[in-house]
Structure formats: C-alpha cells, structure tokens
Amino acid sequence: MTKQEIIKNLQDNLNNNGVFLNKFRDIHNLMRLNICSINNKCGAHYYGYWVKNINGLDWALKVYNGEGVPKEFYYELLSERIAKAMFFETINSKIVKYSNDSNLYGIISQDYRYTHQGYDIVTGREIVEDYLDRRNDINPEEINVNSLPIIYEALNYHFHKKDGLYRYEKMKADNIIENIFGELAKRYVFNYITMQKDFHLGNWELFENEQGAIITPMYDMELCFNRNFYDERNTSLKASADKSLSYDEDFKLFYNLNGNLVKTMMYILNPDNIVQYINSIPGMPDELKKDILETFLEHYEKIETIISEKEKNISFS
C-alpha cells in the first residue's frame, strides 16, 4: 500500500468503526513512513504516539497496555464534557480499538498544537522553575510551587522582568498575565469540584509569539472523581503556597476571595447535571457510573457545607 492509501485506510477506520489499525504489526509501517512517532510522556501504563495528517489534522494517541478499556478513558471523556459545559476550551477525545487482532484500546484526540502553528510552546513547569532559579530567597522544598501566588509571580517574571526587558508593551503584558491567571483560577475551581488529583505544572502550557500569549486547552484529566483526592500524592494546583494546608482548607481560603466564581461553577456542575454527563458517555459500565456519582455526591455535600459555614460566618460578623 502507498502512504496515501494507508492514511486513507486509517481515516476510514477511525471514522466508521473506531479501529485504529487493521493488524497490530501495522504500527511499524506507520512509523517507517513517518505517519506515527513515539510520545514518551504518557506514563508507565500507556504507549503513546503522535499521528500525522489523518483527516487533515494531527493527533495524539494513548494506548493502554492492558486488556480492555481502562476506566481512566471514561473519566477523560467525562471530564472533557463537563469542562465544555463549564465553558472551558478543551481537547476532544474518542476511545478507539488499537487493532482488529488485539484487545487493546486507546484514546485519541486532536493534537492541540496543530491549531497554533507559528507559536512557541512553554509549559507551566518551565515558567515556574525559571522564576525560582532567579529567587535565592525562596526554597522550593518549603513551599507549594504549584500554587496560584507562585504562578502569578512567575508569570510576571516571564512576561515583564526576564533579562530586564519587557516581552511586550507593559499594558499588553499585564492583560496577558491577568487573562492567563484568571483562567488558571477557574481551572483551580474546576479541578477541586471534579476531584482532579493530577493538575500539576506540566498539565498546562502557553502558546506564545510576537502578538501575544494564550493558555492551551485543558487536557489530561483522567484522574477525576478520585477518592484519593485528599491524599498526600495529590499534585493538583492549590490556591495557597502554604504546604501545611489541606485541600479543603486551601479551598476555603480561595472561597473567601472568590465566592461568586465558586457558586457559579457549582450551579453549573450540580448533582442533576452530573448524572446527565455520566449517562452521555457511551459504553461506560454501570458500576463505574454508580461509583462516580457516589464519590461526587459526597464531595459536593462537603463543598456545600464549606460554603454554608462561610456564609454563616459572614452574616454574623
């Protein structure tokens, strides 16, 4: 088969029956023809690939290295649908069978970088680490570097003070910083409400060029509605740099200053809506639906209690 025929076959498979390859071994041809390349940032449980020029677009494919569809794929689809309903820009993923002769499944989404040709990409981790390298008075071991105040300082350094030069005209740089920071504050609320435990500094990036900078769409949201949200291995964004604060205490601190934002997002993502989102995911097992709903309801009630207590304190003060 020619390269064009192979691409046409991939497109037909993905569009019609949700199968990526006809045969497991076909991946070697795709890599030989530079249609596929390895993406080694997907973690120990997955094989990752970048796929070029299918349906006129580039794609990211993550294949589970065990049998069947892992629950994390359903979580990813659910998070994306919830994020869209809450007016976030996010990727669009689809579960596919890896090949006709295997019981392996993957999740494929458009490579969001494809839509921003001509932009440089810098990760949140790079921005924060670059800032901390210049701050001899901050010990990263003593604070939570994945926190809104540290990120705000790092964004200011990145756009204003790096090498003693303004990257953009000052007012424009200020607007860029406020837009990016405002989006991260909303993502903080989203991640707290949906119990995302993996919103680390590598899970957001910026597109930059001489015209300006914007934050990338949301992605990698598979660790949601997680009962281990409160454990010490949670790497998600916090509102405070204080390492001693629990996630609930951290959220209370954020709510004190951003109560209207929280209540607005809580209104959109309520128990009735979550049932609709869960039921909209094709193929999701009933037992998984039940577990997600139970986990969410417990957490939602906790948030309502936090809000109620805060409102009561305000009324009595």
Salt bridges, closest charged atoms under 4 A:
ASP12 OD2 - LYS8 NZ 2.85
ASP111 OD2 - ARG113 NH2 2.83
ASP130 OD1 - ARG134 NH1 2.51
ASP130 OD2 - LYS162 NZ 3.06
ASP137 OD2 - ARG135 NH2 2.65
GLU153 OE1 - ARG135 NH1 3.71
ASP174 OD1 - HIS160 NE2 3.04
ASP174 OD2 - LYS170 NZ 3.06
GLU183 OE1 - LYS186 NZ 3.95
GLU183 OE2 - ARG187 NE 2.86
ASP198 OD1 - HIS200 NE2 3.84
GLU208 OE2 - HIS158 NE2 3.01
GLU208 OE1 - ARG167 NH1 2.92
GLU222 OE1 - LYS62 NZ 2.90
ASP231 OD2 - LYS197 NZ 3.53
ASP248 OD2 - LYS302 NZ 3.13
GLU249 OE2 - LYS252 NZ 3.21
ASP291 OD1 - ARG227 NH2 3.24
GLU294 OE1 - ARG227 NH2 3.98
GLU298 OE1 - ARG227 NH1 3.53
GLU311 OE2 - LYS263 NZ 3.51
